[in-house]
C-alpha cells in the first residue's frame, strides 16, 4: 500500500516539477518527506540526520537563504551518497536514493559525518550556491562537476538543448560540427555530443577555469575526443584558430546577457560567487551576442543556424536590430518561450547574399 502511494507521488512529481537543476534532488526530497511522514515518530537525537535538518534550516532561514529546508536536505543527500558510494548498488537510481534516505534519516551518524555536513551548511549560510557547496549538479541526464566561479547552468538551458535536439534541420545521425561560445561547465556541448553521436564541437570561453572544467566534464562522459576547447575572449575579428577550421553547421551560446545596470540587483549567490564576465552583457545585454552574429560570415556554412538563450527582452530587440542590419546576412527565424512562457530563446539563420542571388 505504501509503495503504491509512493509511486503515485513520484509520477506526480515528475509531471509537476520543472525540468532543471533541482529536478532530481527535489523529487528525492519529496519522496523522503513522504516516507518520514508515514513512518513511526522517532525522537530527534543530536547524532541523527533528523536533528540536523531543523537546526540548519533555521540558520539558513535567518540568513535569508531561499528554500532553506530543501538546501539542507540536498546537502544531506549528497553526503549520504558520498559515504556509501561503492557499498550500495544503484544508489543513483530513484529507488536507491529513496532507500538510502529512508534508512538513514533516524540512524545515528558519525561525528566526522556531522562535522562535514556542518561545514557544507556553513558555506551555504554564507550564500555560496548549493551547486558549489556540494561540487556537482544535475543537468539533464548528467551529473556535472561544479567549481566556482564558473557559471552554473540554469534550468532554461536544458530547454535550449532540447530545442536544438528536436529542430527540423538536424538528425541524430548527422555528422554535424558546431561551435559553443561561452562553454562554462560544458553542459551544452557535452549534452549535444551525447545526443548526436557523430557530431563534433569546438567550445570557447574567456575563463580558463571554465575551459578546464569543460575538459574535465567531457572526460567524465567520454566525449573529449569530439570536443576541442579553447581559452579565448571573443572580439570583432575571427580568431585564427577558428578561421582555419571547417565552417560550422550551427553556433550555440548562452552568452552574458544581463543589462549592466541590473548587475547590482543580483542575489548574493550570484554576485559574490559567479564570474561576472559570464553575466554582464553590457548596456543592453547584447555585447557578446552582437559579436557572434557579426562573425557569422567567417564561421557558419550557408543556412547555418545560431541558437541563443537570452534575457526576456532580447528576442524582440534582436529581431529589430537584424531588420535594420541587412548587410549582416543573418535572419531572425524564430523566438521561443521558456517554462514560464517568457521569451527566452532565439533561432537565427545565416543566409549570405551570394546564396540568394
N, C-alpha and C positions, 0 to 999 in steps of 0.2 A: 504493500500500500504506500509506504513512504517513498520507495523508489519510483513508483508510478507518478506520484506527485512531483518528485524531483525532476523527472524527465519533462513534465509539463513546464516546470519553471525554466529549465534550460532552453526548451523550444521557444517559449515566450521571450526569454532573454535575448536569444539570437535574433529574433524578429524585431525587438524593440530597441536594442542598443545600437547606436550608430556605429558603422564600421569605423575603426580608427584606433588610436593609441591605447585607449582604455578598454577596448572591446573584450579581450580575453581576461584581463585582470578583473574587470567589473563583473563579468559572468561568474568567475570563480568566487568572488566576494559575495555575490548574490546567493550562490549555492551554499557557501559556508554559513551565512546568516540563517538560511532556511534550516540547515541541519542543527545549528545551535538552538534555534527556537523550538525545534521538535525533539530535542534531547532532554533528559532529566536535568534539572537545575543543579549546578555544582557550584559551591562557593568559590570565589575568586581568591587565589593564593599568590603571594609575591613572585614565585618562580614558575608561573604559568603564563601562556600567551593571553589567557583571558584577563589577566591583570594588566598586561602591557597595553592592550587596546584602549581602554578608557583613560589610562594615565596619559598616554601620548596624544590621544585625541583631544583631550582638554588643553594640553600645552599648545598643540598646533592651532586650535581654535583661537586661543588667546593671541597667537602670533598672526592671526588673520589669514591662515592658510585655508584655501578653499577645499572642500571635500576632505576634511581632516581625517575622518574615520577611514575612508577609502584609502587614503595615502598610507596610513599606519598598516592597514591590512595588506596592501600591496608589498610593503617592506617585509612584513612577516612571511608572506607567501614566497618572496624571493629568498629569504633566509632559510626557510624550510626546504625549499628545492635545493639550495646550495648544500645544506647539511646532509641530505640523503642522496645526493647525486651519485650514481653508480651503485647504490644499495636498494633503490626502489625502481622496479621495471615500470616503464610507461608513465613516469612522473610528469611528463609534458603533455599527456592526454588529459582531456576534461575529467574523466573518471579517476585518473591517477592523482590529479591535483585535489579533487574533492576528497578522495580517500585520505590523502596526506593531511589536509587541513582538518578534516573531521577527527582523525586520530590524535592530532597534536594539540588541539585547542585547550584541553583541560589537563594535558600531561605536564609534568614538571620538566623544565629545560635547564641546561647547564648555565652556570654563571657566565661563562665565556660567550654563550649564545646571547644571553640577555645584554651583556656589555656591547656586543656588536650591534644588536638591534637598537640599543640606546644611542650609539654613535651615529647610526644612519638616520635615526629620527631627529637627532640634534641638527644634522645637516639640513633636513627638511624644514625644521623650525627656523633655520636661518634663511629660508626661502629658496634654497637650492632646489631646482626642479627634481621631481622624484625619478625622472629618467637618468639624470646624472648621479643621483644618490645611489641607485642600485646598479648603474653602469650598463644597463641594457634596456631595450624596449621592443615591443612587437610592432612590426609593420607588415600588414597583410599576413602572409603565412610564414614570416621570418621573425627571428629574434636578433636584432642588430645590436652591436656594441655601441654605447653612447659615451662620449668623452667631452667635457666642457673645454672650450666654448663652442664646439661645433654645433651648428644649427640642428635643433630637434625636429624631425619630420612631423607634420601635423596630420590630423585625420583626413583633411581635404585632399592631401597629396595622394592618399590611397585611391581616391576617386579619379585623380588625374591619370594615374597608371591604368585604371580600369577603362577610362575613356579611350586611351591610346590602344589598349589591347583589343577593344571591340570596334575600333574605327573601320570604316569600309575600305580604306586604302591599304590595309595591312592584312597579311595572312600569317598564321603561325609558322608555316614552313618557309617564309620568305627569308632570304639572306640579306636582311636589311642592315644598314650602317647608320648609326645615329650619334648625335653629339648632345651631351648634357652640360649646360653651363650652370655652375654653382652646385657641385655634386654633394656637398655636406657629408652625410654619413654613407652615401652611396645608395640610399634607399630606392630612388627612382631607377637608376641604371641597372642595379642588381635585379630588381623586380622584373624589369622589361627583358633582361637577358634570360631570366628563368622562364618567362612567358614565350619568348621567341628563341628557341634553342639554336637556330642557325644565324642569329644576329651577332653583330659586334658593335662595340661602342667606344667612344672617346669621352672622358669626363674631365672637366677642368674646374678649378676653384682657386680663388685668390688666397685662401688659407692653406698653409702647409699641413696644419693639423687635420683639416678636412680631407686633403688628398691622402694622407697616411691612413686615416680612418676608413675611407672608401676602399683602399687597397686591402686592409685587414678584414673588412666585412665581405669583400668579394672572395677572399680566400675561404672564409667560413662557409660560403655557398658554392665554392668550386667553379667560379666563372671568371677568375682572374686572367685566364689566358685569352678571353674575348674582350677584356676591358683594359684600355690604355688610359692612364691618368696623368694629368699634367698640372703643375703648380703655375698658374697664370692669372694675371689680372687683365681682364678684357678691356681693350681700348678701341679706338675708332679704326685701327688698321688690323688687317688679318695677320695673326701671328704666323711666323714661318713654319712652325711645326704642323699647323693646320693646313696651310696653303699647299703643302706637298702631299697631303693625303687625298684619297679619292673623295669626291663630294658626298655629302650625307643625304640619306633619304628623308630624315627629319631631325629637327632640333627640339629638345625639350628643356624647359627651365622653370624652376620656381625661384625667380630672381628676387633680390631685395626690392620690396615694393611698398614699404611703409613711408608715408609722407614725412619729410624731415621734421616738420612742425609737430608731428604726433609722437615722435620718439620719447618725449618727456612724459607721455601718458602711459607708457608700458608698465606692466606689473613687474615687481622686483625680480621674480623668477626669470624674466626675460632681460630686463635692463642690466641686472647685475652679473648675469652668468653667460648669456649667449653673445656671440660675436656680432657686434653692431654692423660690421661690413655685410653680413648676411641679412640685415634687416632694413637699413636706411637706404631707400631708393631715390633720395634727392628731393628737391622741392615738390615735385608732383608724383614721386614714387616710380618714375619711368626711366631713370637714367640708364640702368643696365639693359632694360628691355629695348630701348631705342638702339643701343649699340648692337645688340643681337640682330635686330631687324636690318640694320644698315649693312651688316656683314653677310647677308643672305646671298649676294652676288658671288661671294667667294666660297661659300660653304655648302650651299644646297644644290641638289640636282633640280632641273626644271620640274615644276609641280611638287617639289619637296614641301613638307609641312613644318610649321612651327607651332609648338604647344606651350602655352604659358599658364601658370597659376598666378593670379593677380589679386589685388585689392578689389573690393566690390565696385569701386568707382571706375576701374580701369577699362573694362570691356567697351563701354561707350566712348571713353577717351581715346582708346586705341583705334577704334573704327573711324572716328572723326579725324584723327591725325593721319591715318593712311589715305583717307579720301582727299586730304589736302597735300599729299606727297606722292603723286602718281609716278614719279621717277624712281621710286624705290622698288617697283615691280613686285610688291608684296600686297596681297589682297586679304581682306577680312572674310573668312568663311563662316565662322560660327562663334557664338558666345553661349556658354553653358553655365548652369547654376549648380551650387553645392547642395549639401543635405538640407540646409535651411532655406533653400530657394533664393539664395543671393547670387548675383552674377559673380563668377569666380574664375572661370576658365575661358581661354581664347584660343581658337584654332585659326591659323593664318596659312596662306599658300603662296609660295614663290612662283611667279609667272613672268619670266623675263620677256621683254617686248619682242625679242628675236623669235621666240617660240610662237608668239601670237600672230606674227605677220605672215 
